[in-house]
Amino acid sequence: MLCSYGWIEGLVVPRIREGGIDFELLERYRRRQRQVDVVLLEAFLYGYSTRKTGRCFKRLFGSSVSAQAVSNLVKELDQQVNEFHRRPVGDDYQFLFLDGLWITLSKPVKTKKVLLVALGVRKDKSKELLSFQLASSESEACWWGFLSDLKQRGLLGRNLEVIVSDQAKGLVKAIQGLYPRIAHQICTFHKANDLGEHLGDKRHRRRIISDALHVFEGETETEVRKRLRAFCDRWSPTEPRAVRNFIRGFENCLVYLLYPDPQRTMLKTNNLIERQLQELRRRIIPMRSFNNSRSIERII
């Protein structure tokens, strides 16, 4: 038997033909204490594979735990995942951050899926992961379904002031359709970085992105627009297509100027949710790819 004190050998378990017997130390048919299962689960969630988790416990307790046993234990998270997806969502969030993370699935065939993620921030600055969903793409239909689910579960937007995201077309249209009265802040970093996709000469990439980011360093809207004019004067002759793309939807990049610091800094970019996704990405790198969508949701 494996317990919090280590591996106990030669433990005699009473057996009876009739009636029942209650165990205080172990549940019926179990070979490990629940405390041990909790540690096994935490080791897996912190980044160990099922095989490495078993080998680690052999060094600690003198007895190995099979990869299949760890895998069966991890499957117990499915109920928590379902409860998370079905739980009511409050309507007390001031800001909503949206983003996606591409993940590789290996079965039944190797393919890529995007994890749509929503992060809410209340007025007291507390943050909460509101929802996540695996989708085939970042199309308008996928984002519409994701946001509709949030809205049906309670995020009506009565207290919502700003939605922050990149400028993916499908996401922008879904936001306009479901939350038309909520201000939409486009991440300034994504706005500048997207210029690289519209360049005639790729050698200009570093300089034009640097100049675009400089535009958003202005402290007031007047100063930002002054820098924008200088940016256009400099780059219009050589990169007209990139400049037109930068100007398109520029108004949605200035919502953060309506707020004082530290809210201004927080709303200026999508960094708040990007940091959350970076932690997730760091966790899934050792796994390389997932067997199925359930295994992804357990980690999330």
Kinemage of the C-alpha trace (Angstrom):
@kinemage 1
@onewidth
@group {chain A} dominant
@subgroup {mainchain}
@vectorlist {calphas} color= white
{ca met a 1} P 0.000 0.000 0.000
{ca leu a 2} L 1.257 3.490 -0.896
{ca cys a 3} L 0.433 6.157 1.677
{ca ser a 4} L 1.755 9.497 2.854
{ca tyr a 5} L 4.262 7.643 5.064
{ca gly a 6} L 5.703 5.688 2.123
{ca trp a 7} L 5.318 2.161 0.826
{ca ile a 8} L 3.939 -0.344 3.362
{ca glu a 9} L 4.566 -3.983 2.494
{ca gly a 10} L 2.821 -7.045 3.870
{ca leu a 11} L -0.317 -5.184 4.890
{ca val a 12} L -3.040 -7.690 5.742
{ca val a 13} L -6.524 -6.682 4.598
{ca pro a 14} L -9.426 -8.514 6.291
{ca arg a 15} L -11.816 -10.339 3.989
{ca ile a 16} L -15.339 -11.434 4.896
{ca arg a 17} L -17.942 -13.359 2.958
{ca glu a 18} L -21.051 -11.685 4.327
{ca gly a 19} L -21.925 -8.263 5.633
{ca gly a 20} L -19.836 -5.136 5.092
{ca ile a 21} L -16.759 -3.483 6.490
{ca asp a 22} L -15.764 0.186 6.554
{ca phe a 23} L -12.132 1.263 6.201
{ca glu a 24} L -10.846 4.472 7.791
{ca leu a 25} L -7.393 4.558 6.194
{ca leu a 26} L -8.283 3.598 2.608
{ca glu a 27} L -11.427 3.606 0.529
{ca arg a 28} L -12.607 0.222 -0.647
{ca tyr a 29} L -10.516 -1.311 -3.453
{ca arg a 30} L -7.907 1.440 -3.298
{ca arg a 31} L -4.169 0.811 -3.033
{ca arg a 32} L -3.147 4.422 -2.431
{ca gln a 33} L -4.234 7.106 -0.019
{ca arg a 34} L -6.087 10.044 -1.534
{ca gln a 35} L -3.282 12.373 -0.339
{ca val a 36} L -0.845 10.454 -2.532
{ca asp a 37} L -3.152 10.861 -5.535
{ca val a 38} L -3.238 14.607 -4.980
{ca val a 39} L 0.569 14.783 -5.061
{ca leu a 40} L 0.647 12.603 -8.200
{ca leu a 41} L -1.847 14.897 -9.891
{ca glu a 42} L 0.058 18.048 -8.933
{ca ala a 43} L 3.309 16.574 -10.268
{ca phe a 44} L 1.610 15.879 -13.601
{ca leu a 45} L 0.053 19.346 -13.815
{ca tyr a 46} L 3.373 21.024 -13.037
{ca gly a 47} L 4.915 19.499 -16.131
{ca tyr a 48} L 5.897 15.880 -15.596
{ca ser a 49} L 4.627 13.317 -18.091
{ca thr a 50} L 2.712 10.288 -16.831
{ca arg a 51} L 5.865 8.137 -17.128
{ca lys a 52} L 8.124 10.683 -15.403
{ca thr a 53} L 5.596 11.091 -12.599
{ca gly a 54} L 5.692 7.338 -11.955
{ca arg a 55} L 9.513 7.236 -11.967
{ca cys a 56} L 9.689 10.218 -9.627
{ca phe a 57} L 7.509 8.455 -7.077
{ca lys a 58} L 9.666 5.355 -7.233
{ca arg a 59} L 12.631 7.437 -6.048
{ca leu a 60} L 10.589 9.060 -3.283
{ca phe a 61} L 8.554 6.135 -1.989
{ca gly a 62} L 10.500 3.080 -3.131
{ca ser a 63} L 7.678 1.820 -5.319
{ca ser a 64} L 6.714 2.882 -8.807
{ca val a 65} L 3.337 4.017 -10.040
{ca ser a 66} L 2.529 2.976 -13.585
{ca ala a 67} L 1.948 5.529 -16.323
{ca gln a 68} L -1.514 4.034 -16.810
{ca ala a 69} L -2.339 4.586 -13.127
{ca val a 70} L -1.334 8.246 -13.439
{ca ser a 71} L -3.327 8.529 -16.670
{ca asn a 72} L -6.418 7.069 -14.984
{ca leu a 73} L -5.990 9.525 -12.132
{ca val a 74} L -5.742 12.482 -14.507
{ca lys a 75} L -9.029 11.455 -16.131
{ca glu a 76} L -10.747 12.348 -12.861
{ca leu a 77} L -10.268 15.973 -13.906
{ca asp a 78} L -12.914 15.550 -16.622
{ca gln a 79} L -15.705 16.247 -14.159
{ca gln a 80} L -14.018 19.459 -13.010
{ca val a 81} L -13.580 20.521 -16.635
{ca asn a 82} L -17.283 19.970 -17.349
{ca glu a 83} L -18.275 21.902 -14.233
{ca phe a 84} L -15.997 24.769 -15.270
{ca his a 85} L -17.575 24.982 -18.735
{ca arg a 86} L -21.115 24.949 -17.349
{ca arg a 87} L -20.710 27.266 -14.384
{ca pro a 88} L -22.479 30.660 -14.387
{ca val a 89} L -20.287 33.648 -15.268
{ca gly a 90} L -20.688 36.891 -13.336
{ca asp a 91} L -21.410 40.202 -15.009
{ca asp a 92} L -19.150 42.272 -12.766
{ca tyr a 93} L -16.145 42.518 -15.095
{ca gln a 94} L -14.851 45.886 -16.222
{ca phe a 95} L -12.436 44.667 -18.900
{ca leu a 96} L -12.396 41.571 -21.097
{ca phe a 97} L -9.260 40.231 -22.810
{ca leu a 98} L -9.519 37.772 -25.717
{ca asp a 99} L -6.822 35.790 -27.495
{ca gly a 100} L -6.032 32.429 -29.091
{ca leu a 101} L -3.244 29.859 -28.808
{ca trp a 102} L -2.495 27.283 -31.505
{ca ile a 103} L -1.990 23.713 -30.237
{ca thr a 104} L -1.080 20.478 -32.040
{ca leu a 105} L -3.222 17.342 -31.756
{ca ser a 106} L -1.716 14.039 -32.822
{ca lys a 107} L -4.806 11.788 -33.022
{ca pro a 108} L -6.680 10.623 -35.019
{ca val a 109} L -4.466 12.563 -37.465
{ca lys a 110} L -1.941 15.276 -36.729
{ca thr a 111} L -3.685 18.631 -36.908
{ca lys a 112} L -3.677 22.075 -35.331
{ca lys a 113} L -6.426 23.574 -33.219
{ca val a 114} L -6.730 27.017 -31.718
{ca leu a 115} L -7.549 27.490 -28.050
{ca leu a 116} L -9.862 30.504 -27.672
{ca val a 117} L -9.381 32.117 -24.258
{ca ala a 118} L -11.238 34.851 -22.332
{ca leu a 119} L -9.809 36.634 -19.275
{ca gly a 120} L -11.904 39.032 -17.187
{ca val a 121} L -10.717 41.866 -14.936
{ca arg a 122} L -12.931 43.364 -12.227
{ca lys a 123} L -12.792 46.899 -10.867
{ca asp a 124} L -10.883 45.653 -7.824
{ca lys a 125} L -8.151 44.477 -10.297
{ca ser a 126} L -8.826 40.785 -9.624
{ca lys a 127} L -8.419 38.574 -12.709
{ca glu a 128} L -10.205 35.373 -13.684
{ca leu a 129} L -9.993 32.924 -16.556
{ca leu a 130} L -13.604 33.028 -17.740
{ca ser a 131} L -13.646 30.420 -20.450
{ca phe a 132} L -11.649 28.496 -23.015
{ca gln a 133} L -12.665 26.471 -26.039
{ca leu a 134} L -10.902 24.441 -28.717
{ca ala a 135} L -11.833 25.537 -32.235
{ca ser a 136} L -10.774 24.732 -35.766
{ca ser a 137} L -9.840 28.352 -36.533
{ca glu a 138} L -10.218 31.971 -35.435
{ca ser a 139} L -13.074 32.542 -37.869
{ca glu a 140} L -16.051 34.744 -37.084
{ca ala a 141} L -18.243 31.657 -36.548
{ca cys a 142} L -15.837 30.145 -33.993
{ca trp a 143} L -15.449 33.379 -32.032
{ca trp a 144} L -19.199 34.040 -32.258
{ca gly a 145} L -19.962 30.652 -30.714
{ca phe a 146} L -17.373 31.179 -27.980
{ca leu a 147} L -18.628 34.643 -27.011
{ca ser a 148} L -22.280 33.606 -27.299
{ca asp a 149} L -21.658 30.884 -24.735
{ca leu a 150} L -20.119 33.457 -22.370
{ca lys a 151} L -23.085 35.756 -22.847
{ca gln a 152} L -25.633 32.998 -22.233
{ca arg a 153} L -23.858 32.051 -19.006
{ca gly a 154} L -24.103 35.571 -17.614
{ca leu a 155} L -21.568 37.924 -19.201
{ca leu a 156} L -24.170 40.342 -20.542
{ca gly a 157} L -21.790 43.300 -20.505
{ca arg a 158} L -23.725 45.659 -18.210
{ca asn a 159} L -20.510 46.638 -16.396
{ca leu a 160} L -18.118 45.869 -19.235
{ca glu a 161} L -16.275 48.941 -20.503
{ca val a 162} L -13.522 47.699 -22.826
{ca ile a 163} L -12.754 44.520 -24.759
{ca val a 164} L -9.066 44.102 -25.638
{ca ser a 165} L -7.891 41.835 -28.467
{ca asp a 166} L -5.783 41.654 -31.601
{ca gln a 167} L -7.277 42.694 -34.943
{ca ala a 168} L -8.181 39.244 -36.276
{ca lys a 169} L -11.083 39.904 -38.637
{ca gly a 170} L -13.301 37.107 -37.363
{ca leu a 171} L -12.878 38.194 -33.762
{ca val a 172} L -13.529 41.863 -34.543
{ca lys a 173} L -16.796 41.012 -36.345
{ca ala a 174} L -17.951 38.735 -33.515
{ca ile a 175} L -17.316 41.477 -30.940
{ca gln a 176} L -19.182 44.026 -33.037
{ca gly a 177} L -22.143 41.672 -33.334
{ca leu a 178} L -22.434 40.488 -29.726
{ca tyr a 179} L -21.142 43.508 -27.781
{ca pro a 180} L -21.789 46.438 -30.140
{ca arg a 181} L -21.912 49.062 -27.377
{ca ile a 182} L -18.652 48.034 -25.689
{ca ala a 183} L -15.458 49.928 -26.600
{ca his a 184} L -12.980 47.718 -28.446
{ca gln a 185} L -9.259 48.293 -27.893
{ca ile a 186} L -6.940 46.786 -30.498
{ca cys a 187} L -3.614 45.693 -29.013
{ca thr a 188} L -1.077 48.319 -30.112
{ca phe a 189} L 1.744 45.780 -30.276
{ca his a 190} L -0.241 43.549 -32.641
{ca lys a 191} L -1.247 46.607 -34.682
{ca ala a 192} L 2.399 47.558 -35.207
{ca asn a 193} L 3.669 44.010 -35.677
{ca asp a 194} L 1.058 43.251 -38.363
{ca leu a 195} L 2.772 45.777 -40.625
{ca gly a 196} L 5.303 43.092 -41.457
{ca glu a 197} L 2.642 41.256 -43.477
{ca his a 198} L 2.049 44.225 -45.808
{ca leu a 199} L 5.557 45.301 -46.713
{ca gly a 200} L 6.859 45.628 -50.237
{ca asp a 201} L 10.445 45.383 -48.991
{ca lys a 202} L 10.946 43.003 -46.046
{ca arg a 203} L 14.175 44.795 -45.148
{ca his a 204} L 12.020 47.636 -43.775
{ca arg a 205} L 10.357 45.380 -41.191
{ca arg a 206} L 12.364 46.263 -38.093
{ca arg a 207} L 12.405 50.024 -38.719
{ca ile a 208} L 8.736 50.424 -39.654
{ca ile a 209} L 7.555 48.379 -36.657
{ca ser a 210} L 9.782 50.419 -34.354
{ca asp a 211} L 8.372 53.659 -35.792
{ca ala a 212} L 4.811 52.348 -35.427
{ca leu a 213} L 5.347 51.486 -31.760
{ca his a 214} L 6.804 54.973 -31.265
{ca val a 215} L 3.440 56.428 -32.386
{ca phe a 216} L 1.729 54.889 -29.342
{ca glu a 217} L 4.264 56.294 -26.898
{ca gly a 218} L 2.475 59.646 -26.947
{ca glu a 219} L 0.877 60.609 -23.638
{ca thr a 220} L -2.178 62.300 -25.164
{ca glu a 221} L -4.351 61.707 -28.210
{ca thr a 222} L -3.060 64.918 -29.764
{ca glu a 223} L 0.529 63.766 -29.423
{ca val a 224} L -0.303 60.302 -30.776
{ca arg a 225} L -1.969 61.787 -33.861
{ca lys a 226} L 0.994 64.096 -34.400
{ca arg a 227} L 3.325 61.111 -34.374
{ca leu a 228} L 0.967 59.270 -36.713
{ca arg a 229} L 1.240 62.069 -39.292
{ca ala a 230} L 5.024 61.929 -39.057
{ca phe a 231} L 4.894 58.158 -39.504
{ca cys a 232} L 2.716 58.481 -42.613
{ca asp a 233} L 4.934 61.196 -44.119
{ca arg a 234} L 8.004 59.018 -43.670
{ca trp a 235} L 6.674 55.667 -44.907
{ca ser a 236} L 3.931 56.492 -47.450
{ca pro a 237} L 6.371 56.955 -50.356
{ca thr a 238} L 8.083 53.565 -49.854
{ca glu a 239} L 5.443 51.397 -48.113
{ca pro a 240} L 1.992 52.795 -49.022
{ca arg a 241} L 0.157 49.481 -48.510
{ca ala a 242} L 1.560 49.055 -45.001
{ca val a 243} L 0.644 52.647 -44.105
{ca arg a 244} L -2.936 52.180 -45.340
{ca asn a 245} L -3.237 49.045 -43.236
{ca phe a 246} L -1.886 50.872 -40.179
{ca ile a 247} L -4.376 53.726 -40.538
{ca arg a 248} L -7.323 51.363 -41.061
{ca gly a 249} L -9.145 50.956 -37.731
{ca phe a 250} L -6.663 53.231 -35.957
{ca glu a 251} L -9.418 54.733 -33.784
{ca asn a 252} L -9.822 51.398 -32.004
{ca cys a 253} L -6.202 51.601 -30.882
{ca leu a 254} L -6.740 54.762 -28.819
{ca val a 255} L -9.312 53.619 -26.242
{ca tyr a 256} L -6.580 53.153 -23.604
{ca leu a 257} L -5.934 56.924 -23.639
{ca leu a 258} L -9.290 57.464 -21.889
{ca tyr a 259} L -7.959 55.808 -18.723
{ca pro a 260} L -5.271 56.800 -16.236
{ca asp a 261} L -2.399 54.548 -15.228
{ca pro a 262} L -2.170 51.699 -14.320
{ca gln a 263} L -5.320 50.888 -16.326
{ca arg a 264} L -3.900 52.703 -19.349
{ca thr a 265} L -0.833 50.462 -19.457
{ca met a 266} L -2.934 47.337 -18.945
{ca leu a 267} L -5.370 48.165 -21.778
{ca lys a 268} L -2.738 49.310 -24.263
{ca thr a 269} L -1.740 45.766 -25.211
{ca asn a 270} L -2.914 42.192 -24.864
{ca asn a 271} L 0.017 41.420 -22.555
{ca leu a 272} L -2.210 40.484 -19.617
{ca ile a 273} L -3.676 37.456 -21.362
{ca glu a 274} L -0.471 36.803 -23.324
{ca arg a 275} L 1.345 36.171 -20.029
{ca gln a 276} L -1.277 33.609 -19.088
{ca leu a 277} L -0.900 31.889 -22.451
{ca gln a 278} L 2.890 31.992 -22.121
{ca glu a 279} L 2.665 30.061 -18.851
{ca leu a 280} L 0.400 27.555 -20.561
{ca arg a 281} L 2.756 27.296 -23.532
{ca arg a 282} L 5.666 26.632 -21.172
{ca arg a 283} L 3.668 23.835 -19.567
{ca ile a 284} L 2.729 22.100 -22.814
{ca ile a 285} L 6.119 22.344 -24.554
{ca pro a 286} L 7.377 19.074 -22.952
{ca met a 287} L 4.262 17.297 -24.259
{ca arg a 288} L 4.885 18.478 -27.868
{ca ser a 289} L 1.393 17.391 -28.933
{ca phe a 290} L -1.824 16.086 -27.373
{ca asn a 291} L -3.598 12.826 -28.127
{ca asn a 292} L -7.067 14.387 -28.009
{ca ser a 293} L -9.007 17.467 -26.981
{ca arg a 294} L -9.824 16.058 -23.529
{ca ser a 295} L -6.141 15.898 -22.610
{ca ile a 296} L -5.777 19.580 -23.554
{ca glu a 297} L -8.744 20.636 -21.455
{ca arg a 298} L -7.413 18.787 -18.388
{ca ile a 299} L -4.171 20.777 -18.534
{ca ile a 300} L -5.987 24.079 -19.047
